[in-house]
Structure formats: structure tokens, C-alpha cells
Amino acid sequence: MNELPIEGSYNARTITRDDERVWLVRSAALDGLTPKGEQALREAGVDLIIDLRETSEHTPHTHRLPIIEMPLYREAPPTSGTLEGIYLGLLRDRGHELASAVALIANHPGVGVVHCTAGKDRTGLVVALARLVAGESREAVVADYALSGRVVRPARATIAERQLAELMLTDHERAHAERLHLDSPAEALMQAIHYVDEHGGPADYLVRHGLTEAHIEALIAKAGLKNKTRATVQAETGQS
């Protein structure tokens, strides 16, 4: 994983194979991408944007990259609550949407960039599931997720302050809401992974919600693990 400076957005990182080839990129929203920002993505190999946001979150985009929209919430994004609660709610109630987003990564023959608004929560879950199914280590996946907070907090602190000021929250609720908007603590993703493990592991969880064995094979190949199978990946990464 490597930081990828892109003009017009932030929180962008490449996910690379052992041979240093980029196979996936993650980012915050890309609507305001400048020509230099678009060029940086193209130079990283990106030729598709996978947008996890709701329609209400969109603004006119300034780039020429193709976009596939795959909204996860199917309703307005939550503005308060706990990170753990939001993640578990997505895993419990939006499994088909999560599997469809991972399938988009698998189906695309090139390099896709996955993003939501800040690039940490919806993006964090989808990217984590794709990477775990592809056979990457949990340590690497969680470490990548945890990097987002230090970038998102300064970028969105003022926006979050304005949004939360409009809500009637107790101090306790406010603290959780600030964490939801601004942070990406490792323990939040670990709890989500634990939930998935209780439901058979990442591959089984996603297959039950629509992912296919062909998608899994494609993800393993994208990550540069062509000689591996779903069974060996599960054994090596401790999946159920």
C-alpha cells in the first residue's frame, strides 16, 4: 500500500502485488478531480471508478474516467452512531451490495479505484473484503484501513463540526459521532472481520450474498496469487 497524491481529492492509496504492480486503488470522493489528479490516477493504471456513495452525495464531476455507481446504504448515510454499529449494520443488512461491489473489482480487467465520501468506511469495508478474499494478510488489510484517520481528520474536521452542530446529541453521542466521521481505528475493522468470521469467513460470507467462485479466482489472480486457490488462501489467512 502506498500513498497516492491526487490533486482534487485525498486519502488515496494504491494496493500493490508482490511485484509492485498496482491492482487496486482506494480514495475519497473524486468529483473534484483536477486534470493533474486524473493523470495521476491514469498513471497508476486506473481506468474505472467504483463509486459507493448515494445519489444525494454526488456533485458534478470534472474528469473523464468511466464510473460505475454501487451505493451501499440505499438511503441517506448515517450522521451519528458508532463505527462498529454502522459496520455491523452494513454487513448484516447490505451483504448483497457489498458482494456486488467486490464483484465489480473482480470483473474489471484493469485497475479500479474504489471510493465513497471520505474513503474510509464504505471504501474500507469493500476494499478489506476484496483483499481478504484475494489472500492478503489481515495485518496488511487492517494496517491500510487504519491509515485513513490521520488524513481524513484534518480534511473533514470542519465539515463534521458543522454537520454535528445541527444534531441534538449528548456529549457521549457526540464523541461517537466524531469518531464515525473522522477516525479509522484498527479495532473497528477487526470487529467487522470477526463478524464475518462468525459467518464462515470473507469468501463464504460474500458467496452467500452473490459472489461467485469465478470472482474469487479473479481476485486471487489480480492480487498476483495465480497458483493459489480459495482453499489455500483460506488456510493461509486463517479464514474459516
C-alpha positions as CSV (number, residue, x, y, z in Angstrom):
1,M,0.0,0.0,0.0
2,N,1.3,3.4,-1.0
3,E,0.0,6.9,-0.7
4,L,-1.0,8.4,-4.0
5,P,-1.2,12.2,-4.1
6,I,-4.1,13.1,-6.4
7,E,-4.9,16.8,-7.0
8,G,-8.6,17.4,-6.2
9,S,-9.0,14.5,-3.7
10,Y,-7.3,12.9,-0.7
11,N,-6.9,9.7,1.2
12,A,-5.8,7.9,-1.9
13,R,-3.6,4.8,-1.7
14,T,-2.5,2.1,-4.1
15,I,-2.8,-1.6,-3.3
16,T,0.1,-3.5,-4.9
17,R,1.1,-7.0,-5.6
18,D,4.4,-8.6,-4.5
19,D,5.8,-7.5,-7.9
20,E,4.8,-3.9,-7.1
21,R,2.1,-3.8,-9.8
22,V,-1.0,-1.9,-8.7
23,W,-4.1,-4.0,-8.7
24,L,-6.5,-1.7,-6.7
25,V,-6.7,1.9,-5.6
26,R,-8.8,3.5,-2.9
27,S,-9.7,7.1,-2.4
28,A,-12.0,9.8,-1.0
29,A,-14.6,11.3,-3.4
30,L,-13.3,12.1,-6.9
31,D,-15.9,14.6,-8.2
32,G,-13.5,17.5,-8.0
33,L,-10.5,15.7,-9.5
34,T,-8.3,18.1,-11.5
35,P,-6.6,17.2,-14.8
36,K,-3.4,16.5,-12.9
37,G,-5.3,14.3,-10.4
38,E,-6.9,12.4,-13.3
39,Q,-3.5,12.0,-14.8
40,A,-2.1,10.6,-11.6
41,L,-4.8,8.0,-11.4
42,R,-4.3,7.0,-15.0
43,E,-0.6,6.7,-14.5
44,A,-1.3,4.3,-11.6
45,G,-3.3,2.2,-14.1
46,V,-6.8,3.3,-13.1
47,D,-9.3,3.1,-15.8
48,L,-12.6,2.7,-13.8
49,I,-14.1,4.4,-10.8
50,I,-16.4,2.4,-8.5
51,D,-18.5,4.9,-6.5
52,L,-20.1,3.6,-3.3
53,R,-21.9,6.8,-2.5
54,E,-25.6,7.5,-2.6
55,T,-27.0,9.8,-5.3
56,S,-27.6,12.6,-2.8
57,E,-23.9,12.8,-2.2
58,H,-22.8,13.4,-5.8
59,T,-21.7,16.7,-7.2
60,P,-20.8,17.3,-10.9
61,H,-17.6,15.6,-11.7
62,T,-14.7,17.2,-13.6
63,H,-12.9,14.1,-15.0
64,R,-13.3,11.7,-18.0
65,L,-12.9,8.4,-16.2
66,P,-15.8,6.0,-16.5
67,I,-17.8,5.5,-13.4
68,I,-19.9,2.6,-12.0
69,E,-22.2,3.5,-9.2
70,M,-22.8,1.0,-6.4
71,P,-24.5,2.7,-3.5
72,L,-24.2,0.6,-0.3
73,Y,-26.6,2.2,2.1
74,R,-29.6,2.6,-0.3
75,E,-30.6,5.5,2.0
76,A,-29.0,8.7,3.4
77,P,-25.7,7.9,5.0
78,P,-25.8,7.9,8.8
79,T,-24.6,11.1,10.5
80,S,-24.4,9.6,14.1
81,G,-23.8,6.3,15.8
82,T,-20.8,4.1,16.4
83,L,-18.4,3.0,13.8
84,E,-18.8,-0.6,15.0
85,G,-22.5,-0.3,14.8
86,I,-22.5,1.1,11.3
87,Y,-20.1,-1.5,10.0
88,L,-22.1,-4.4,11.5
89,G,-25.3,-2.9,10.1
90,L,-23.8,-2.9,6.6
91,L,-22.6,-6.5,7.0
92,R,-25.9,-7.6,8.4
93,D,-28.2,-5.7,6.0
94,R,-26.3,-4.9,2.9
95,G,-24.4,-8.1,2.2
96,H,-25.7,-8.2,-1.4
97,E,-24.5,-4.6,-2.0
98,L,-21.1,-5.4,-0.5
99,A,-20.8,-8.6,-2.6
100,S,-21.8,-6.6,-5.8
101,A,-19.1,-4.0,-5.1
102,V,-16.4,-6.7,-4.6
103,A,-17.7,-8.4,-7.8
104,L,-17.1,-5.1,-9.7
105,I,-13.5,-5.1,-8.6
106,A,-13.2,-8.8,-9.7
107,N,-14.9,-8.3,-13.0
108,H,-12.9,-5.3,-14.2
109,P,-9.9,-6.4,-16.3
110,G,-8.0,-3.2,-15.4
111,V,-7.4,-1.3,-12.2
112,G,-10.4,0.2,-10.4
113,V,-10.4,2.9,-7.8
114,V,-13.0,2.4,-5.1
115,H,-14.3,5.5,-3.2
116,C,-17.1,6.8,-1.1
117,T,-17.0,10.3,0.5
118,A,-14.0,10.2,2.9
119,G,-12.7,6.8,1.6
120,K,-12.6,5.2,5.0
121,D,-15.8,3.4,5.9
122,R,-17.7,2.0,2.9
123,T,-14.5,2.0,1.0
124,G,-12.7,0.4,4.0
125,L,-15.1,-2.5,4.2
126,V,-15.3,-3.2,0.5
127,V,-11.5,-3.0,0.0
128,A,-10.9,-5.1,3.1
129,L,-13.3,-7.8,1.9
130,A,-11.8,-7.9,-1.6
131,R,-8.2,-8.1,-0.3
132,L,-9.0,-10.8,2.3
133,V,-10.7,-12.9,-0.3
134,A,-7.7,-12.3,-2.6
135,G,-5.5,-13.8,0.0
136,E,-3.8,-10.8,1.5
137,S,-2.9,-10.8,5.2
138,R,-5.3,-9.4,7.8
139,E,-2.4,-7.5,9.3
140,A,-1.8,-5.7,6.0
141,V,-5.5,-5.1,5.4
142,V,-6.1,-3.6,8.9
143,A,-3.0,-1.5,8.8
144,D,-4.1,0.0,5.5
145,Y,-7.5,0.8,6.8
146,A,-6.1,2.5,9.9
147,L,-4.1,4.9,7.8
148,S,-7.2,6.8,6.7
149,G,-7.9,8.6,10.0
150,R,-4.8,10.7,10.0
151,V,-5.7,12.0,6.6
152,V,-9.5,12.2,7.0
153,R,-9.5,14.0,10.3
154,P,-7.7,17.2,9.1
155,A,-9.6,17.1,5.8
156,R,-13.1,16.8,7.3
157,A,-12.9,18.2,10.8
158,T,-14.6,21.4,9.9
159,I,-17.3,19.7,7.8
160,A,-18.0,17.2,10.6
161,E,-18.2,20.1,13.1
162,R,-20.8,21.8,11.0
163,Q,-22.9,18.6,10.5
164,L,-22.8,17.6,14.1
165,A,-23.8,21.1,15.3
166,E,-27.1,20.6,13.7
167,L,-27.9,17.4,15.7
168,M,-29.2,17.2,19.2
169,L,-26.5,14.9,20.6
170,T,-25.4,14.2,24.1
171,D,-21.7,14.5,24.8
172,H,-21.4,10.7,24.7
173,E,-23.3,10.6,21.4
174,R,-21.2,13.4,20.0
175,A,-17.9,11.6,20.8
176,H,-19.1,8.5,18.9
177,A,-20.3,10.6,16.0
178,E,-17.0,12.5,15.7
179,R,-15.2,9.1,15.7
180,L,-17.6,7.9,13.0
181,H,-16.9,10.9,10.8
182,L,-13.2,11.3,11.3
183,D,-11.4,8.2,12.6
184,S,-10.4,4.7,11.4
185,P,-9.3,2.8,14.4
186,A,-8.0,-0.7,13.8
187,E,-10.3,-2.2,16.3
188,A,-13.4,-1.1,14.4
189,L,-12.4,-3.1,11.3
190,M,-11.2,-6.0,13.4
191,Q,-14.7,-6.3,14.9
192,A,-16.2,-6.3,11.4
193,I,-13.8,-9.0,10.4
194,H,-14.7,-11.0,13.5
195,Y,-18.4,-10.8,12.5
196,V,-17.6,-12.1,9.0
197,D,-15.5,-14.9,10.6
198,E,-18.6,-15.9,12.6
199,H,-20.4,-16.2,9.3
200,G,-18.0,-18.5,7.6
201,G,-15.1,-16.1,6.7
202,P,-14.9,-13.5,4.0
203,A,-15.3,-15.8,1.0
204,D,-18.2,-17.8,2.3
205,Y,-19.9,-14.6,3.6
206,L,-19.6,-13.0,0.1
207,V,-20.7,-16.1,-1.8
208,R,-23.8,-16.3,0.3
209,H,-24.6,-12.8,-0.9
210,G,-23.9,-13.3,-4.6
211,L,-20.2,-13.5,-5.2
212,T,-19.1,-16.5,-7.4
213,E,-16.2,-18.8,-7.4
214,A,-15.1,-17.1,-10.6
215,H,-15.0,-13.8,-8.8
216,I,-12.8,-15.2,-6.1
217,E,-10.4,-16.7,-8.6
218,A,-10.2,-13.4,-10.4
219,L,-9.4,-11.5,-7.2
220,I,-6.7,-14.0,-6.3
221,A,-5.2,-13.6,-9.8
222,K,-5.5,-9.8,-9.5
223,A,-3.5,-9.8,-6.3
224,G,-0.8,-11.9,-8.0
225,L,-1.6,-15.2,-6.4
226,K,-2.4,-17.2,-9.5
227,N,-1.1,-20.5,-8.2
228,K,-3.4,-20.3,-5.2
229,T,-6.9,-21.5,-4.7
230,R,-9.7,-20.4,-2.4
231,A,-8.9,-23.3,-0.1
232,T,-5.2,-22.4,0.2
233,V,-6.0,-18.7,0.7
234,Q,-8.4,-19.6,3.5
235,A,-5.9,-21.9,5.2
236,E,-3.0,-19.4,4.9
237,T,-5.0,-16.4,6.1
238,G,-6.9,-18.2,8.9
239,Q,-10.3,-17.9,7.3
240,S,-12.9,-20.3,8.4
